[in-house]
Structure formats: structure tokens, C-alpha cells
Amino acid sequence: AITSEDVLASLAALDTNSGYAGPKQVSPGPRAARIATHTPSGGYVTGTLSETPLYTRLPNSMSFQEVYKVQLDAVLANGDCGSGIVDVKTGDLYGHIVAGCETTGIAYIMAAHHVFKDMEERL
């Protein structure tokens, strides 16, 4: 299971040499942008976020969830889920990785604005 602690730890671990100082705000939605993340397998990784939201039903879920597609400039490995995705220019938090392809570097991220809205409603 992915926890908010996993997301925060991933964001805190971003390479300090990158100039990234942490998320500035939660993005209200996707836009075509250069992104950065810090994965357990690859460390500091950049990539490109698609501006088109997608909808998928994750395993053991009864409903569809909005996700965003990211093309990373590196491959993924088991254990990279939970890594936060941020805009390299604005610092906006888009979400965290929930699925991906190990060989292509394509990842799908859960929309952060939905996660935080759900937390506000439940807590």
C-alpha cells in the first residue's frame, strides 16, 4: 500500500543539486510539462507529463480513478510506486506513481488534488 509518508519521503529525497526545494502547491490538473521525481531504483529522474488525464480501475478497486501519464527519462523498477512527481519549473505536485512499465519508463500517477480532497473529506 502507498501511504502519504511514502510520498513525502520520496519528495524529501529529491537530489539537492537539482535546485528543487520541495512542492510549492498541489496542481489542480495535468499540463504538458517537464517533471522530476526521486525513485528508489534510479534516484533523481526527469521526464515529461502528458496534459491529457486518463482513467483506470486499479486492482481491487470498484471505481475508475483519474491518473496522469508520465514518460520518464529512465526505466522503472519494483518499489518505485509512491515516488512523487513535481513540475521542475513551478514546483507543483502532480501526484505519485501508482503503476508503470519497467522497460519503457512510462508511469501512471494518481492525481494529488484527488488524494488531498479525499483526505480532507475523511480526516
N, CA, C and O atoms as CSV, one atom per row, in Angstrom:
chain,resi,resn,atom,element,x,y,z
A,1,ALA,N,N,0.833,-1.184,0.000
A,1,ALA,CA,C,0.000,0.000,0.000
A,1,ALA,C,C,0.877,1.247,0.000
A,1,ALA,O,O,1.923,1.288,0.649
A,2,ILE,N,N,0.445,2.239,-0.722
A,2,ILE,CA,C,1.160,3.507,-0.779
A,2,ILE,C,C,0.586,4.417,0.298
A,2,ILE,O,O,-0.631,4.576,0.393
A,3,THR,N,N,1.450,5.011,1.106
A,3,THR,CA,C,0.991,5.922,2.146
A,3,THR,C,C,1.479,7.331,1.861
A,3,THR,O,O,2.392,7.532,1.060
A,4,SER,N,N,0.864,8.309,2.524
A,4,SER,CA,C,1.320,9.688,2.358
A,4,SER,C,C,2.742,9.844,2.865
A,4,SER,O,O,3.471,10.718,2.396
A,5,GLU,N,N,3.153,9.004,3.824
A,5,GLU,CA,C,4.532,9.041,4.311
A,5,GLU,C,C,5.501,8.648,3.201
A,5,GLU,O,O,6.587,9.218,3.100
A,6,ASP,N,N,5.116,7.675,2.360
A,6,ASP,CA,C,5.952,7.278,1.224
A,6,ASP,C,C,6.133,8.447,0.263
A,6,ASP,O,O,7.238,8.705,-0.215
A,7,VAL,N,N,5.041,9.150,-0.014
A,7,VAL,CA,C,5.093,10.281,-0.941
A,7,VAL,C,C,5.985,11.378,-0.382
A,7,VAL,O,O,6.841,11.903,-1.095
A,8,LEU,N,N,5.795,11.728,0.875
A,8,LEU,CA,C,6.604,12.786,1.483
A,8,LEU,C,C,8.074,12.400,1.542
A,8,LEU,O,O,8.942,13.239,1.303
A,9,ALA,N,N,8.368,11.137,1.858
A,9,ALA,CA,C,9.761,10.692,1.904
A,9,ALA,C,C,10.396,10.763,0.524
A,9,ALA,O,O,11.559,11.144,0.389
A,10,SER,N,N,9.637,10.398,-0.495
A,10,SER,CA,C,10.149,10.453,-1.862
A,10,SER,C,C,10.445,11.887,-2.271
A,10,SER,O,O,11.482,12.160,-2.875
A,11,LEU,N,N,9.548,12.798,-1.948
A,11,LEU,CA,C,9.759,14.204,-2.288
A,11,LEU,C,C,10.945,14.784,-1.529
A,11,LEU,O,O,11.720,15.560,-2.089
A,12,ALA,N,N,11.091,14.417,-0.269
A,12,ALA,CA,C,12.181,14.945,0.546
A,12,ALA,C,C,13.531,14.450,0.064
A,12,ALA,O,O,14.554,15.089,0.310
A,13,ALA,N,N,13.541,13.313,-0.624
A,13,ALA,CA,C,14.799,12.715,-1.056
A,13,ALA,C,C,15.286,13.223,-2.407
A,13,ALA,O,O,16.343,12.795,-2.872
A,14,LEU,N,N,14.544,14.126,-3.052
A,14,LEU,CA,C,14.978,14.627,-4.352
A,14,LEU,C,C,16.368,15.232,-4.262
A,14,LEU,O,O,16.723,15.865,-3.268
A,15,ASP,N,N,17.140,15.030,-5.302
A,15,ASP,CA,C,18.525,15.485,-5.373
A,15,ASP,C,C,18.629,16.980,-5.062
A,15,ASP,O,O,18.025,17.803,-5.750
A,16,THR,N,N,19.391,17.327,-4.031
A,16,THR,CA,C,19.535,18.728,-3.647
A,16,THR,C,C,20.308,19.519,-4.686
A,16,THR,O,O,20.194,20.744,-4.721
A,17,ASN,N,N,21.088,18.868,-5.531
A,17,ASN,CA,C,21.825,19.560,-6.587
A,17,ASN,C,C,20.924,19.991,-7.735
A,17,ASN,O,O,21.346,20.764,-8.596
A,18,SER,N,N,19.698,19.506,-7.759
A,18,SER,CA,C,18.785,19.826,-8.854
A,18,SER,C,C,18.177,21.215,-8.709
A,18,SER,O,O,17.595,21.736,-9.660
A,19,GLY,N,N,18.304,21.813,-7.539
A,19,GLY,CA,C,17.680,23.104,-7.296
A,19,GLY,C,C,16.242,22.981,-6.842
A,19,GLY,O,O,15.590,23.995,-6.589
A,20,TYR,N,N,15.736,21.784,-6.735
A,20,TYR,CA,C,14.361,21.551,-6.313
A,20,TYR,C,C,14.256,21.753,-4.804
A,20,TYR,O,O,15.027,21.171,-4.041
A,21,ALA,N,N,13.311,22.569,-4.379
A,21,ALA,CA,C,13.186,22.902,-2.962
A,21,ALA,C,C,11.907,22.367,-2.331
A,21,ALA,O,O,11.530,22.817,-1.249
A,22,GLY,N,N,11.238,21.434,-2.967
A,22,GLY,CA,C,10.013,20.876,-2.415
A,22,GLY,C,C,8.797,21.398,-3.146
A,22,GLY,O,O,8.872,22.415,-3.837
A,23,PRO,N,N,7.658,20.701,-2.998
A,23,PRO,CA,C,6.456,21.121,-3.706
A,23,PRO,C,C,5.966,22.470,-3.210
A,23,PRO,O,O,5.951,22.739,-2.009
A,24,LYS,N,N,5.566,23.311,-4.149
A,24,LYS,CA,C,5.054,24.639,-3.821
A,24,LYS,C,C,3.555,24.594,-3.550
A,24,LYS,O,O,3.054,25.269,-2.651
A,25,GLN,N,N,2.850,23.788,-4.340
A,25,GLN,CA,C,1.404,23.645,-4.189
A,25,GLN,C,C,0.969,22.408,-4.949
A,25,GLN,O,O,1.730,21.856,-5.744
A,26,VAL,N,N,-0.256,21.977,-4.703
A,26,VAL,CA,C,-0.824,20.841,-5.419
A,26,VAL,C,C,-1.429,21.355,-6.713
A,26,VAL,O,O,-2.221,22.297,-6.705
A,27,SER,N,N,-1.058,20.738,-7.817
A,27,SER,CA,C,-1.588,21.136,-9.118
A,27,SER,C,C,-3.063,20.747,-9.224
A,27,SER,O,O,-3.439,19.652,-8.805
A,28,PRO,N,N,-3.906,21.626,-9.779
A,28,PRO,CA,C,-5.319,21.294,-9.951
A,28,PRO,C,C,-5.574,20.317,-11.096
A,28,PRO,O,O,-6.685,19.803,-11.229
A,29,GLY,N,N,-4.568,20.054,-11.920
A,29,GLY,CA,C,-4.725,19.137,-13.039
A,29,GLY,C,C,-3.446,19.052,-13.846
A,29,GLY,O,O,-2.487,19.774,-13.575
A,30,PRO,N,N,-3.426,18.171,-14.842
A,30,PRO,CA,C,-2.202,17.986,-15.620
A,30,PRO,C,C,-2.010,19.065,-16.680
A,30,PRO,O,O,-2.968,19.702,-17.117
A,31,ARG,N,N,-0.772,19.256,-17.079
A,31,ARG,CA,C,-0.425,20.098,-18.221
A,31,ARG,C,C,0.854,19.523,-18.798
A,31,ARG,O,O,1.612,18.865,-18.086
A,32,ALA,N,N,1.102,19.758,-20.062
A,32,ALA,CA,C,2.348,19.287,-20.670
A,32,ALA,C,C,3.494,19.997,-19.965
A,32,ALA,O,O,3.588,21.224,-20.011
A,33,ALA,N,N,4.365,19.234,-19.313
A,33,ALA,CA,C,5.418,19.855,-18.509
A,33,ALA,C,C,6.583,18.900,-18.309
A,33,ALA,O,O,6.425,17.681,-18.377
A,34,ARG,N,N,7.752,19.471,-18.061
A,34,ARG,CA,C,8.904,18.690,-17.617
A,34,ARG,C,C,8.728,18.448,-16.124
A,34,ARG,O,O,8.371,19.355,-15.372
A,35,ILE,N,N,8.982,17.218,-15.711
A,35,ILE,CA,C,8.777,16.841,-14.316
A,35,ILE,C,C,10.053,16.232,-13.752
A,35,ILE,O,O,10.987,15.900,-14.482
A,36,ALA,N,N,10.063,16.098,-12.440
A,36,ALA,CA,C,11.158,15.424,-11.751
A,36,ALA,C,C,10.579,14.545,-10.659
A,36,ALA,O,O,9.493,14.802,-10.139
A,37,THR,N,N,11.320,13.509,-10.326
A,37,THR,CA,C,10.956,12.611,-9.240
A,37,THR,C,C,12.233,12.058,-8.638
A,37,THR,O,O,13.328,12.298,-9.147
A,38,HIS,N,N,12.086,11.325,-7.565
A,38,HIS,CA,C,13.206,10.596,-6.972
A,38,HIS,C,C,12.694,9.195,-6.701
A,38,HIS,O,O,11.862,8.986,-5.818
A,39,THR,N,N,13.203,8.228,-7.473
A,39,THR,CA,C,12.763,6.849,-7.305
A,39,THR,C,C,13.798,6.074,-6.502
A,39,THR,O,O,14.984,6.400,-6.550
A,40,PRO,N,N,13.368,5.054,-5.765
A,40,PRO,CA,C,14.329,4.225,-5.044
A,40,PRO,C,C,15.348,3.560,-5.974
A,40,PRO,O,O,16.503,3.364,-5.598
A,41,SER,N,N,14.914,3.216,-7.188
A,41,SER,CA,C,15.814,2.497,-8.098
A,41,SER,C,C,16.755,3.403,-8.875
A,41,SER,O,O,17.887,3.013,-9.158
A,42,GLY,N,N,16.309,4.607,-9.226
A,42,GLY,CA,C,17.107,5.451,-10.110
A,42,GLY,C,C,17.535,6.782,-9.546
A,42,GLY,O,O,18.260,7.528,-10.205
A,43,GLY,N,N,17.097,7.103,-8.325
A,43,GLY,CA,C,17.428,8.404,-7.759
A,43,GLY,C,C,16.689,9.510,-8.484
A,43,GLY,O,O,15.526,9.349,-8.853
A,44,TYR,N,N,17.369,10.644,-8.691
A,44,TYR,CA,C,16.760,11.797,-9.349
A,44,TYR,C,C,16.531,11.478,-10.818
A,44,TYR,O,O,17.471,11.155,-11.545
A,45,VAL,N,N,15.268,11.570,-11.254
A,45,VAL,CA,C,14.880,11.235,-12.623
A,45,VAL,C,C,13.972,12.346,-13.145
A,45,VAL,O,O,13.120,12.854,-12.416
A,46,THR,N,N,14.159,12.714,-14.399
A,46,THR,CA,C,13.291,13.692,-15.045
A,46,THR,C,C,12.412,12.989,-16.071
A,46,THR,O,O,12.583,11.800,-16.340
A,47,GLY,N,N,11.481,13.727,-16.634
A,47,GLY,CA,C,10.598,13.170,-17.640
A,47,GLY,C,C,9.608,14.207,-18.120
A,47,GLY,O,O,9.775,15.404,-17.887
A,48,THR,N,N,8.563,13.726,-18.803
A,48,THR,CA,C,7.545,14.596,-19.380
A,48,THR,C,C,6.165,14.111,-18.964
A,48,THR,O,O,5.862,12.920,-19.037
A,49,LEU,N,N,5.332,15.054,-18.524
A,49,LEU,CA,C,3.957,14.767,-18.142
A,49,LEU,C,C,3.041,15.052,-19.317
A,49,LEU,O,O,3.185,16.078,-19.981
A,50,SER,N,N,2.096,14.152,-19.582
A,50,SER,CA,C,1.076,14.375,-20.607
A,50,SER,C,C,-0.015,15.269,-20.033
A,50,SER,O,O,-0.350,15.170,-18.853
A,51,GLU,N,N,-0.564,16.137,-20.867
A,51,GLU,CA,C,-1.623,17.039,-20.401
A,51,GLU,C,C,-3.003,16.394,-20.407
A,51,GLU,O,O,-3.960,16.992,-19.915
A,52,THR,N,N,-3.125,15.195,-20.947
A,52,THR,CA,C,-4.416,14.527,-21.050
A,52,THR,C,C,-4.627,13.569,-19.883
A,52,THR,O,O,-3.871,12.608,-19.738
A,53,PRO,N,N,-5.641,13.810,-19.044
A,53,PRO,CA,C,-5.902,12.865,-17.960
A,53,PRO,C,C,-6.449,11.553,-18.522
A,53,PRO,O,O,-7.143,11.536,-19.538
A,54,LEU,N,N,-6.125,10.475,-17.848
A,54,LEU,CA,C,-6.614,9.147,-18.204
A,54,LEU,C,C,-7.413,8.606,-17.029
A,54,LEU,O,O,-7.317,9.118,-15.914
A,55,TYR,N,N,-8.194,7.577,-17.285
A,55,TYR,CA,C,-8.990,6.973,-16.223
A,55,TYR,C,C,-8.752,5.474,-16.242
A,55,TYR,O,O,-8.811,4.837,-17.293
A,56,THR,N,N,-8.483,4.919,-15.071
A,56,THR,CA,C,-8.205,3.498,-14.962
A,56,THR,C,C,-8.826,2.954,-13.690
A,56,THR,O,O,-9.073,3.684,-12.730
A,57,ARG,N,N,-9.069,1.671,-13.708
A,57,ARG,CA,C,-9.532,0.998,-12.499
A,57,ARG,C,C,-8.362,0.190,-11.969
A,57,ARG,O,O,-7.928,-0.775,-12.598
A,58,LEU,N,N,-7.860,0.581,-10.828
A,58,LEU,CA,C,-6.712,-0.078,-10.228
A,58,LEU,C,C,-7.137,-1.410,-9.622
A,58,LEU,O,O,-8.317,-1.604,-9.331
A,59,PRO,N,N,-6.190,-2.336,-9.425
A,59,PRO,CA,C,-6.530,-3.638,-8.836
A,59,PRO,C,C,-7.281,-3.478,-7.510
A,59,PRO,O,O,-6.954,-2.613,-6.698
A,60,ASN,N,N,-8.277,-4.316,-7.311
A,60,ASN,CA,C,-9.101,-4.338,-6.098
A,60,ASN,C,C,-9.945,-3.080,-5.915
A,60,ASN,O,O,-10.396,-2.800,-4.805
A,61,SER,N,N,-10.163,-2.326,-6.974
A,61,SER,CA,C,-10.975,-1.117,-6.902
A,61,SER,C,C,-12.270,-1.330,-7.670
A,61,SER,O,O,-12.303,-2.046,-8.671
A,62,MET,N,N,-13.331,-0.702,-7.191
A,62,MET,CA,C,-14.627,-0.818,-7.852
A,62,MET,C,C,-14.914,0.363,-8.776
A,62,MET,O,O,-15.861,0.314,-9.562
A,63,SER,N,N,-14.110,1.421,-8.692
A,63,SER,CA,C,-14.384,2.612,-9.486
A,63,SER,C,C,-13.151,3.037,-10.275
A,63,SER,O,O,-12.028,2.617,-9.995
A,64,PHE,N,N,-13.399,3.878,-11.264
A,64,PHE,CA,C,-12.307,4.406,-12.073
A,64,PHE,C,C,-11.693,5.614,-11.379
A,64,PHE,O,O,-12.388,6.391,-10.723
A,65,GLN,N,N,-10.382,5.758,-11.533
A,65,GLN,CA,C,-9.638,6.853,-10.927
A,65,GLN,C,C,-8.939,7.658,-12.015
A,65,GLN,O,O,-8.488,7.101,-13.016
A,66,GLU,N,N,-8.852,8.968,-11.814
A,66,GLU,CA,C,-8.107,9.816,-12.735
A,66,GLU,C,C,-6.615,9.624,-12.470
A,66,GLU,O,O,-6.159,9.719,-11.331
A,67,VAL,N,N,-5.867,9.352,-13.531
A,67,VAL,CA,C,-4.415,9.233,-13.443
A,67,VAL,C,C,-3.796,10.051,-14.567
A,67,VAL,O,O,-4.467,10.390,-15.542
A,68,TYR,N,N,-2.516,10.363,-14.425
A,68,TYR,CA,C,-1.777,11.083,-15.454
A,68,TYR,C,C,-0.649,10.197,-15.952
A,68,TYR,O,O,-0.067,9.423,-15.193
A,69,LYS,N,N,-0.348,10.322,-17.242
A,69,LYS,CA,C,0.738,9.549,-17.846
A,69,LYS,C,C,2.022,10.375,-17.841
A,69,LYS,O,O,2.029,11.550,-18.206
A,70,VAL,N,N,3.105,9.728,-17.418
A,70,VAL,CA,C,4.422,10.352,-17.391
A,70,VAL,C,C,5.384,9.477,-18.185
A,70,VAL,O,O,5.403,8.258,-18.014
A,71,GLN,N,N,6.182,10.095,-19.050
A,71,GLN,CA,C,7.269,9.388,-19.739
A,71,GLN,C,C,8.564,9.792,-19.039
A,71,GLN,O,O,9.040,10.917,-19.193
A,72,LEU,N,N,9.125,8.867,-18.273
A,72,LEU,CA,C,10.367,9.144,-17.559
A,72,LEU,C,C,11.559,8.962,-18.484
A,72,LEU,O,O,11.495,8.206,-19.453
A,73,ASP,N,N,12.642,9.657,-18.180
A,73,ASP,CA,C,13.878,9.551,-18.952
A,73,ASP,C,C,14.750,8.405,-18.458
A,73,ASP,O,O,15.938,8.349,-18.773
A,74,ALA,N,N,14.175,7.503,-17.696
A,74,ALA,CA,C,14.869,6.325,-17.169
A,74,ALA,C,C,13.836,5.215,-17.008
A,74,ALA,O,O,12.633,5.456,-17.108
A,75,VAL,N,N,14.310,4.012,-16.760
A,75,VAL,CA,C,13.401,2.885,-16.567
A,75,VAL,C,C,12.934,2.840,-15.116
A,75,VAL,O,O,13.509,3.492,-14.244
A,76,LEU,N,N,11.896,2.072,-14.877
A,76,LEU,CA,C,11.345,1.877,-13.541
A,76,LEU,C,C,11.732,0.508,-13.011
A,76,LEU,O,O,12.196,-0.353,-13.758
A,77,ALA,N,N,11.538,0.320,-11.719
A,77,ALA,CA,C,11.778,-0.978,-11.095
A,77,ALA,C,C,10.729,-1.198,-10.014
A,77,ALA,O,O,10.070,-0.258,-9.572
A,78,ASN,N,N,10.582,-2.457,-9.593
A,78,ASN,CA,C,9.693,-2.740,-8.472
A,78,ASN,C,C,10.100,-1.869,-7.297
A,78,ASN,O,O,11.287,-1.723,-7.004
A,79,GLY,N,N,9.116,-1.293,-6.627
A,79,GLY,CA,C,9.391,-0.438,-5.479
A,79,GLY,C,C,9.374,1.043,-5.781
A,79,GLY,O,O,9.495,1.854,-4.863
A,80,ASP,N,N,9.225,1.427,-7.058
A,80,ASP,CA,C,9.213,2.849,-7.412
A,80,ASP,C,C,7.850,3.510,-7.200
A,80,ASP,O,O,7.753,4.737,-7.234
A,81,CYS,N,N,6.797,2.716,-6.980
A,81,CYS,CA,C,5.489,3.299,-6.690
A,81,CYS,C,C,5.583,4.134,-5.419
A,81,CYS,O,O,6.296,3.786,-4.477
A,82,GLY,N,N,4.856,5.231,-5.415
A,82,GLY,CA,C,4.889,6.144,-4.277
A,82,GLY,C,C,5.781,7.339,-4.510
A,82,GLY,O,O,5.728,8.310,-3.755
A,83,SER,N,N,6.610,7.285,-5.553
A,83,SER,CA,C,7.507,8.405,-5.852
A,83,SER,C,C,6.689,9.594,-6.337
A,83,SER,O,O,5.869,9.460,-7.245
A,84,GLY,N,N,6.913,10.754,-5.733
A,84,GLY,CA,C,6.179,11.966,-6.076
A,84,GLY,C,C,6.651,12.553,-7.392
A,84,GLY,O,O,7.829,12.455,-7.736
A,85,ILE,N,N,5.733,13.163,-8.129
A,85,ILE,CA,C,6.030,13.789,-9.418
A,85,ILE,C,C,5.757,15.286,-9.300
A,85,ILE,O,O,4.643,15.698,-8.977
A,86,VAL,N,N,6.788,16.100,-9.563
A,86,VAL,CA,C,6.658,17.553,-9.442
A,86,VAL,C,C,7.102,18.247,-10.723
A,86,VAL,O,O,7.926,17.725,-11.474
A,87,ASP,N,N,6.547,19.422,-10.959
A,87,ASP,CA,C,6.908,20.261,-12.098
A,87,ASP,C,C,8.259,20.907,-11.807
A,87,ASP,O,O,8.431,21.538,-10.764
A,88,VAL,N,N,9.226,20.756,-12.725
A,88,VAL,CA,C,10.567,21.288,-12.471
A,88,VAL,C,C,10.598,22.814,-12.474
A,88,VAL,O,O,11.481,23.405,-11.852
A,89,LYS,N,N,9.660,23.465,-13.155
A,89,LYS,CA,C,9.657,24.934,-13.205
A,89,LYS,C,C,8.840,25.556,-12.082
A,89,LYS,O,O,9.286,26.511,-11.445
A,90,THR,N,N,7.652,25.024,-11.836
A,90,THR,CA,C,6.746,25.650,-10.869
A,90,THR,C,C,6.808,25.028,-9.484
A,90,THR,O,O,6.427,25.667,-8.503
A,91,GLY,N,N,7.284,23.792,-9.389
A,91,GLY,CA,C,7.282,23.084,-8.115
A,91,GLY,C,C,5.945,22.475,-7.761
A,91,GLY,O,O,5.790,21.921,-6.673
A,92,ASP,N,N,4.958,22.566,-8.670
A,92,ASP,CA,C,3.639,21.984,-8.407
A,92,ASP,C,C,3.740,20.469,-8.261
A,92,ASP,O,O,4.452,19.810,-9.019
A,93,LEU,N,N,3.026,19.925,-7.285
A,93,LEU,CA,C,2.943,18.485,-7.088
A,93,LEU,C,C,1.795,17.954,-7.931
A,93,LEU,O,O,0.649,18.366,-7.750
A,94,TYR,N,N,2.093,17.037,-8.857
A,94,TYR,CA,C,1.056,16.448,-9.704
A,94,TYR,C,C,0.466,15.182,-9.096
A,94,TYR,O,O,-0.727,14.920,-9.250
A,95,GLY,N,N,1.279,14.403,-8.415
A,95,GLY,CA,C,0.801,13.155,-7.844
A,95,GLY,C,C,1.948,12.230,-7.523
A,95,GLY,O,O,3.095,12.660,-7.399
A,96,HIS,N,N,1.627,10.936,-7.388
A,96,HIS,CA,C,2.651,9.937,-7.104
A,96,HIS,C,C,2.420,8.705,-7.981
A,96,HIS,O,O,1.290,8.406,-8.367
A,97,ILE,N,N,3.493,8.008,-8.282
A,97,ILE,CA,C,3.440,6.846,-9.172
A,97,ILE,C,C,2.632,5.722,-8.528
A,97,ILE,O,O,2.860,5.354,-7.375
A,98,VAL,N,N,1.679,5.184,-9.302
A,98,VAL,CA,C,0.883,4.046,-8.838
A,98,VAL,C,C,1.037,2.828,-9.741
A,98,VAL,O,O,0.671,1.720,-9.351
A,99,ALA,N,N,1.573,3.021,-10.938
A,99,ALA,CA,C,1.777,1.912,-11.871
A,99,ALA,C,C,2.771,2.357,-12.932
A,99,ALA,O,O,2.984,3.552,-13.137
A,100,GLY,N,N,3.374,1.389,-13.600
A,100,GLY,CA,C,4.307,1.743,-14.661
A,100,GLY,C,C,4.871,0.527,-15.353
A,100,GLY,O,O,4.622,-0.610,-14.950
A,101,CYS,N,N,5.633,0.779,-16.399
A,101,CYS,CA,C,6.287,-0.272,-17.176
A,101,CYS,C,C,7.787,-0.194,-16.924
A,101,CYS,O,O,8.405,0.844,-17.158
A,102,GLU,N,N,8.364,-1.276,-16.453
A,102,GLU,CA,C,9.783,-1.298,-16.107
A,102,GLU,C,C,10.691,-1.025,-17.295
A,102,GLU,O,O,11.760,-0.440,-17.120
A,103,THR,N,N,10.303,-1.426,-18.486
A,103,THR,CA,C,11.210,-1.296,-19.633
A,103,THR,C,C,11.066,0.010,-20.401
A,103,THR,O,O,12.039,0.489,-20.984
A,104,THR,N,N,9.871,0.595,-20.412
A,104,THR,CA,C,9.665,1.805,-21.217
A,104,THR,C,C,9.812,3.104,-20.425
A,104,THR,O,O,10.013,4.165,-21.017
A,105,GLY,N,N,9.716,3.037,-19.109
A,105,GLY,CA,C,9.759,4.249,-18.299
A,105,GLY,C,C,8.440,4.997,-18.268
A,105,GLY,O,O,8.376,6.115,-17.757
A,106,ILE,N,N,7.384,4.397,-18.810
A,106,ILE,CA,C,6.063,5.017,-18.736
A,106,ILE,C,C,5.477,4.720,-17.363
A,106,ILE,O,O,5.450,3.573,-16.917
A,107,ALA,N,N,5.007,5.777,-16.700
A,107,ALA,CA,C,4.408,5.624,-15.379
A,107,ALA,C,C,3.053,6.312,-15.364
A,107,ALA,O,O,2.790,7.229,-16.142
A,108,TYR,N,N,2.212,5.851,-14.470
A,108,TYR,CA,C,0.903,6.460,-14.268
A,108,TYR,C,C,0.858,6.961,-12.832
A,108,TYR,O,O,1.222,6.248,-11.898
A,109,ILE,N,N,0.404,8.204,-12.673
A,109,ILE,CA,C,0.403,8.796,-11.344
A,109,ILE,C,C,-1.012,9.132,-10.899
A,109,ILE,O,O,-1.846,9.571,-11.691
A,110,MET,N,N,-1.261,8.915,-9.618
A,110,MET,CA,C,-2.532,9.291,-9.012
A,110,MET,C,C,-2.528,10.798,-8.825
A,110,MET,O,O,-1.555,11.363,-8.326
A,111,ALA,N,N,-3.608,11.446,-9.223
A,111,ALA,CA,C,-3.713,12.902,-9.147
A,111,ALA,C,C,-3.678,13.368,-7.693
A,111,ALA,O,O,-4.517,12.964,-6.888
A,112,ALA,N,N,-2.714,14.212,-7.361
A,112,ALA,CA,C,-2.543,14.688,-5.984
A,112,ALA,C,C,-3.763,15.457,-5.494
A,112,ALA,O,O,-4.136,15.346,-4.326
A,113,HIS,N,N,-4.392,16.237,-6.378
A,113,HIS,CA,C,-5.541,17.023,-5.915
A,113,HIS,C,C,-6.681,16.126,-5.470
A,113,HIS,O,O,-7.446,16.500,-4.581
A,114,HIS,N,N,-6.814,14.944,-6.073
A,114,HIS,CA,C,-7.838,13.996,-5.630
A,114,HIS,C,C,-7.459,13.370,-4.292
A,114,HIS,O,O,-8.313,13.174,-3.427
A,115,VAL,N,N,-6.183,13.059,-4.126
A,115,VAL,CA,C,-5.713,12.462,-2.874
A,115,VAL,C,C,-5.966,13.420,-1.712
A,115,VAL,O,O,-6.496,13.020,-0.675
A,116,PHE,N,N,-5.585,14.683,-1.891
A,116,PHE,CA,C,-5.764,15.648,-0.815
A,116,PHE,C,C,-7.236,15.945,-0.547
A,116,PHE,O,O,-7.623,16.148,0.604
A,117,LYS,N,N,-8.064,15.974,-1.596
A,117,LYS,CA,C,-9.503,16.180,-1.406
A,117,LYS,C,C,-10.092,15.026,-0.603
A,117,LYS,O,O,-10.895,15.243,0.305
A,118,ASP,N,N,-9.693,13.801,-0.937
A,118,ASP,CA,C,-10.170,12.625,-0.221
A,118,ASP,C,C,-9.736,12.674,1.247
A,118,ASP,O,O,-10.514,12.335,2.139
A,119,MET,N,N,-8.506,13.093,1.490
A,119,MET,CA,C,-8.013,13.204,2.867
A,119,MET,C,C,-8.829,14.229,3.656
A,119,MET,O,O,-9.178,13.994,4.813
A,120,GLU,N,N,-9.130,15.360,3.028
A,120,GLU,CA,C,-9.916,16.398,3.702
A,120,GLU,C,C,-11.306,15.888,4.071
A,120,GLU,O,O,-11.831,16.216,5.135
A,121,GLU,N,N,-11.898,15.085,3.188
A,121,GLU,CA,C,-13.239,14.568,3.440
A,121,GLU,C,C,-13.252,13.496,4.518
A,121,GLU,O,O,-14.231,13.369,5.253
A,122,ARG,N,N,-12.176,12.724,4.619
A,122,ARG,CA,C,-12.153,11.593,5.541
A,122,ARG,C,C,-11.542,11.904,6.900
A,122,ARG,O,O,-11.848,11.234,7.886
A,123,LEU,N,N,-10.689,12.905,6.961
A,123,LEU,CA,C,-9.999,13.188,8.230
A,123,LEU,C,C,-10.664,14.292,9.009
A,123,LEU,O,O,-10.204,14.645,10.095
